[in-house]
Structures are given as structure tokens and as C-alpha cells.
Amino acid sequence: MPVYKKRAVLIFLGGALLWPVGLPSTLAESSPQRRAATTRQAAVQRLAAELERKHGINVKVSPGVVRAVSAMRDGPQRDDFEAALKRLAAMETEVAEPLKQGDLAPLSLAVAIVESGLKPKAGSPGAQEPVGYYQLMPRTARSYGLKVTQRRDERLNPLAAREAAESLLQDLYQQFGGWSKALAAYNQGEGSVLVSGATETPYVRRVLATALLLVEEGGV
């Protein structure tokens, strides 16, 4: 609340206490900034409701998520988001359409956009590093049925990697009981989340914001 430097003077008239002189009579009204923030919050809440209605994905809309949506819709991250959408549109139909289908599509596609920008060869194939749209580590990829060898790395297969990533997300959701912690564990590892209790990290906010904007764009 702003500090008013004017001295407030209480006025009594006929024994009744009137509004202090020097304080704005519209003190109870919200500021333009607060009204704008409330409008943004309501808009994101509507997107979250649509996400739950269409896909059964329930996410908490915090002030941090609202700020992340604003940054991706109108702010400095807009260019990266639009570039990823252009890569999605340029994909062959038999690849792009499955990526956008299914109840987990908003989250799994959002993960791919945040992890790799939908750059098909992101990472270092064959190395002990994350690779592909979903930036899966070799051990994780193998545990979900992908072949990772020097000759063949199925992490570079968008549909196979998507299936593995969604299975991983589902397992993490079952383990942690919510999407925020599941996404944090996808990014940091289960052990890190168990120790730190991390929930809404910057990574989580960005993935959730991306998923909500995919709903807004009509991409999923």
C-alpha cells in the first residue's frame, strides 16, 4: 500500500466522524495495476479450467504461473514460443498430429517445447546426455523401452520419445500426487524433489504456462 505523506486530519461534524482529510476517498478501490493483475489472473484461470475440462489436467494457477504466461504471451519468451510453434507446423502431419493428441498432449508437448524448442536433434546423440525433443537421459529412455546405442537412438524418434516421456510423467504424477511436483521431478530427478520438496520451480511455471497457451492457441 502506498505511503501518503499528507497528514490525515479527522473531521467531526455533529459528533459524526467523517473521512480523514488528506487520504484519497477511493482508497477502497483497486489501483489500475491491481485491476490489470486481477484480469490476467482470471484469464489464466479460464485457460486452466479449459485444460481440465478438455484433458482432465488440474493445475494450480499461482501468481508465478500468471507471470510466466504473460512473459510467453507478450514478453521476452514470446519469440521462442512462436519459433517452436512454427517448427510444429512445419512437421510432417504423421508426426505433428500425434504429438497434439491425447489427454497428456498439452503437458507432454509443453515439456518438449521447453526442453528442446522442438529442435529434433537437440543434445548429443550417443553421449550420456539428454537428447531429442524430450531431453531424456539414456538410462531413463532405456527404462521406458527406448533403444539407445551408438547406432540407434530412439530418443530422436519423436513419437517413440513422446510415448516414453508421457509414461514417465504419468509415473511421476502417481508418485508425487500432482503435476507441479511431477514436472519438477522430470526436470531435476525424483531424488532431488524428495529431498527439497520442490514444487513450483521456474521450470514448472514455464511448462505450465506453455501448456495453457497451447490450449489458448488451439494447438491441442
LODRENZA-439870 format. One record per residue (C-alpha): residue number from 1; residue in one letter; chain; x, y, z. Coordinates in Angstrom, 3 decimals. Layout:
BEGIN
    k  r  c      east     north        up
  NUM  A  A         X         Y         Z
...
end
This chain:
BEGIN
    k  r  c      east     north        up
    1  M  A     0.000     0.000     0.000
    2  P  A     1.420     3.449    -0.875
    3  V  A     2.531     5.743     1.928
    4  Y  A     0.674     9.045     1.899
    5  K  A     2.806    11.940     3.022
    6  K  A    -0.141    14.236     3.591
    7  R  A    -1.167    14.433     7.214
    8  A  A    -4.592    12.980     7.788
    9  V  A    -6.972    15.294     9.643
   10  L  A   -10.075    13.795    11.195
   11  I  A   -13.185    15.914    10.732
   12  F  A   -16.049    15.764    13.185
   13  L  A   -19.382    17.156    12.187
   14  G  A   -22.272    16.967    14.589
   15  G  A   -20.496    14.249    16.561
   16  A  A   -20.008    12.078    13.443
   17  L  A   -16.587    11.050    12.274
   18  L  A   -16.094    11.809     8.576
   19  W  A   -13.420    10.587     6.154
   20  P  A    -9.896    11.840     7.005
   21  V  A    -8.784    14.868     5.028
   22  G  A    -5.633    14.155     3.039
   23  L  A    -6.435    10.500     2.274
   24  P  A    -7.976     9.543    -1.071
   25  S  A   -11.700     8.884    -0.973
   26  T  A   -11.131     5.986    -3.422
   27  L  A    -8.834     4.124    -1.030
   28  A  A   -11.139     1.109    -1.106
   29  E  A   -10.922     0.951    -4.883
   30  S  A    -8.240    -1.138    -6.504
   31  S  A    -5.450     0.513    -8.471
   32  P  A    -5.263     0.138   -12.274
   33  Q  A    -2.301    -2.203   -11.769
   34  R  A    -4.255    -4.377    -9.372
   35  R  A    -7.247    -4.465   -11.675
   36  A  A    -4.988    -5.474   -14.570
   37  A  A    -3.422    -8.227   -12.436
   38  T  A    -6.873    -9.471   -11.469
   39  T  A    -7.893    -9.538   -15.130
   40  R  A    -4.772   -11.526   -16.070
   41  Q  A    -5.359   -13.960   -13.216
   42  A  A    -8.971   -14.503   -14.304
   43  A  A    -7.918   -15.087   -17.931
   44  V  A    -5.357   -17.704   -16.920
   45  Q  A    -7.873   -19.334   -14.591
   46  R  A   -10.213   -19.723   -17.569
   47  L  A    -7.439   -21.411   -19.551
   48  A  A    -6.766   -23.740   -16.616
   49  A  A   -10.461   -24.598   -16.442
   50  E  A   -10.419   -25.374   -20.174
   51  L  A    -7.317   -27.538   -19.730
   52  E  A    -9.075   -29.541   -17.027
   53  R  A   -12.329   -29.760   -18.974
   54  K  A   -10.715   -30.999   -22.186
   55  H  A    -7.873   -33.106   -20.803
   56  G  A    -8.545   -33.760   -17.126
   57  I  A    -5.325   -31.989   -16.154
   58  N  A    -5.718   -29.942   -12.991
   59  V  A    -3.078   -27.280   -12.387
   60  K  A    -2.745   -24.616    -9.732
   61  V  A    -2.768   -21.095   -11.143
   62  S  A    -0.387   -19.174    -8.918
   63  P  A     0.862   -15.602    -9.428
   64  G  A     4.092   -17.134   -10.722
   65  V  A     2.247   -19.091   -13.406
   66  V  A     0.311   -15.956   -14.391
   67  R  A     3.597   -14.052   -14.780
   68  A  A     5.038   -16.908   -16.837
   69  V  A     2.011   -16.832   -19.138
   70  S  A     2.444   -13.069   -19.589
   71  A  A     6.155   -13.499   -20.355
   72  M  A     5.391   -16.085   -23.037
   73  R  A     2.349   -14.333   -24.476
   74  D  A     3.637   -10.763   -24.674
   75  G  A     7.088   -10.749   -23.115
   76  P  A    10.659   -11.811   -23.825
   77  Q  A     9.870   -15.519   -24.243
   78  R  A     7.269   -14.976   -26.943
   79  D  A     9.767   -15.362   -29.792
   80  D  A    10.945   -18.766   -28.520
   81  F  A     7.343   -19.957   -28.156
   82  E  A     6.394   -18.799   -31.642
   83  A  A     9.508   -20.401   -33.136
   84  A  A     8.551   -23.726   -31.542
   85  L  A     5.009   -23.436   -32.906
   86  K  A     6.420   -22.807   -36.385
   87  R  A     8.560   -25.936   -36.106
   88  L  A     5.471   -27.874   -35.051
   89  A  A     3.512   -26.545   -38.037
   90  A  A     6.358   -27.461   -40.386
   91  M  A     6.483   -31.087   -39.244
   92  E  A     5.048   -33.852   -41.353
   93  T  A     1.409   -34.482   -40.488
   94  E  A     2.017   -38.063   -39.352
   95  V  A     4.433   -36.719   -36.732
   96  A  A     2.801   -33.456   -35.700
   97  E  A    -0.761   -34.693   -35.246
   98  P  A     0.009   -37.500   -32.769
   99  L  A     2.082   -35.065   -30.701
  100  K  A    -1.059   -32.954   -30.264
  101  Q  A    -3.439   -35.794   -29.429
  102  G  A    -4.318   -37.472   -26.146
  103  D  A    -5.118   -36.253   -22.663
  104  L  A    -1.488   -35.613   -21.770
  105  A  A    -0.715   -33.795   -25.034
  106  P  A    -0.747   -30.266   -23.543
  107  L  A     1.805   -31.205   -20.877
  108  S  A     3.999   -33.507   -22.946
  109  L  A     4.115   -31.056   -25.852
  110  A  A     4.820   -28.220   -23.421
  111  V  A     7.686   -30.239   -21.949
  112  A  A     9.111   -30.773   -25.439
  113  I  A     8.843   -27.060   -26.248
  114  V  A    10.560   -26.015   -23.017
  115  E  A    13.187   -28.765   -23.129
  116  S  A    14.248   -28.508   -26.763
  117  G  A    12.199   -25.858   -28.556
  118  L  A    11.100   -28.798   -30.770
  119  K  A    14.549   -28.920   -32.338
  120  P  A    14.785   -32.534   -33.489
  121  K  A    18.498   -33.006   -32.846
  122  A  A    18.783   -31.158   -29.562
  123  G  A    21.529   -32.703   -27.438
  124  S  A    24.364   -35.095   -28.244
  125  P  A    23.160   -38.469   -29.547
  126  G  A    25.064   -41.445   -28.138
  127  A  A    26.570   -39.484   -25.257
  128  Q  A    25.500   -39.757   -21.620
  129  E  A    23.449   -36.625   -22.045
  130  P  A    19.782   -35.791   -22.637
  131  V  A    18.775   -35.941   -26.283
  132  G  A    15.795   -35.217   -28.510
  133  Y  A    12.550   -33.312   -28.128
  134  Y  A    12.031   -34.532   -24.565
  135  Q  A    15.685   -34.476   -23.496
  136  L  A    15.569   -37.952   -21.983
  137  M  A    18.682   -39.316   -20.325
  138  P  A    19.919   -42.642   -21.742
  139  R  A    19.157   -44.653   -18.617
  140  T  A    15.662   -43.189   -18.331
  141  A  A    14.985   -43.775   -22.021
  142  R  A    16.033   -47.415   -21.788
  143  S  A    13.896   -47.964   -18.706
  144  Y  A    10.881   -46.867   -20.757
  145  G  A    11.630   -49.155   -23.665
  146  L  A    13.706   -46.983   -25.992
  147  K  A    16.827   -48.302   -27.656
  148  V  A    19.869   -46.123   -27.065
  149  T  A    23.042   -47.324   -28.752
  150  Q  A    25.760   -45.788   -30.866
  151  R  A    23.952   -46.982   -33.985
  152  R  A    20.391   -46.302   -32.938
  153  D  A    18.957   -43.728   -30.583
  154  E  A    15.178   -43.813   -30.360
  155  R  A    15.167   -40.629   -28.338
  156  L  A    15.436   -38.957   -31.735
  157  N  A    12.181   -40.599   -32.823
  158  P  A     9.549   -38.001   -31.814
  159  L  A     6.678   -40.454   -31.386
  160  A  A     8.650   -43.113   -29.534
  161  A  A    10.205   -40.482   -27.287
  162  R  A     6.818   -38.903   -26.682
  163  E  A     5.386   -42.234   -25.515
  164  A  A     8.296   -42.693   -23.122
  165  A  A     8.064   -39.131   -21.827
  166  E  A     4.333   -39.418   -21.187
  167  S  A     4.800   -42.725   -19.360
  168  L  A     7.462   -41.076   -17.227
  169  L  A     5.204   -38.105   -16.481
  170  Q  A     2.339   -40.416   -15.521
  171  D  A     4.588   -42.378   -13.177
  172  L  A     5.875   -39.183   -11.570
  173  Y  A     2.334   -37.917   -11.157
  174  Q  A     1.363   -41.133    -9.407
  175  Q  A     4.438   -40.894    -7.197
  176  F  A     4.068   -37.255    -6.182
  177  G  A     0.311   -36.744    -6.460
  178  G  A     0.377   -33.542    -8.501
  179  W  A     1.612   -32.145   -11.779
  180  S  A     3.845   -29.449   -10.335
  181  K  A     5.979   -31.924    -8.408
  182  A  A     5.852   -34.393   -11.297
  183  L  A     7.252   -31.753   -13.657
  184  A  A     9.873   -30.698   -11.116
  185  A  A    10.960   -34.342   -10.839
  186  Y  A    11.060   -34.669   -14.642
  187  N  A    13.472   -31.759   -14.679
  188  Q  A    15.506   -32.372   -11.508
  189  G  A    15.032   -36.062   -10.778
  190  E  A    12.871   -37.766    -8.181
  191  G  A    15.580   -37.756    -5.534
  192  S  A    16.030   -34.007    -5.719
  193  V  A    12.304   -33.369    -5.313
  194  L  A    12.041   -35.852    -2.425
  195  V  A    14.834   -34.023    -0.618
  196  S  A    13.912   -30.437    -1.454
  197  G  A    10.147   -30.755    -1.686
  198  A  A    10.346   -28.525    -4.759
  199  T  A     7.020   -27.753    -6.351
  200  E  A     6.714   -24.585    -8.397
  201  T  A    10.163   -24.023    -9.821
  202  P  A    10.807   -21.636   -12.740
  203  Y  A    10.883   -24.702   -14.996
  204  V  A     7.487   -25.865   -13.730
  205  R  A     5.964   -22.417   -14.202
  206  R  A     7.241   -22.248   -17.759
  207  V  A     5.915   -25.703   -18.687
  208  L  A     2.506   -24.960   -17.161
  209  A  A     2.381   -21.589   -18.916
  210  T  A     3.255   -23.266   -22.219
  211  A  A     0.541   -25.888   -21.747
  212  L  A    -2.042   -23.192   -21.008
  213  L  A    -1.012   -21.176   -24.059
  214  L  A    -1.240   -24.280   -26.249
  215  V  A    -4.845   -24.537   -25.110
  216  E  A    -5.343   -20.857   -25.910
  217  E  A    -3.742   -21.219   -29.337
  218  G  A    -5.978   -24.190   -30.075
  219  G  A    -2.957   -26.358   -30.772
  220  V  A    -4.118   -29.219   -28.537
end
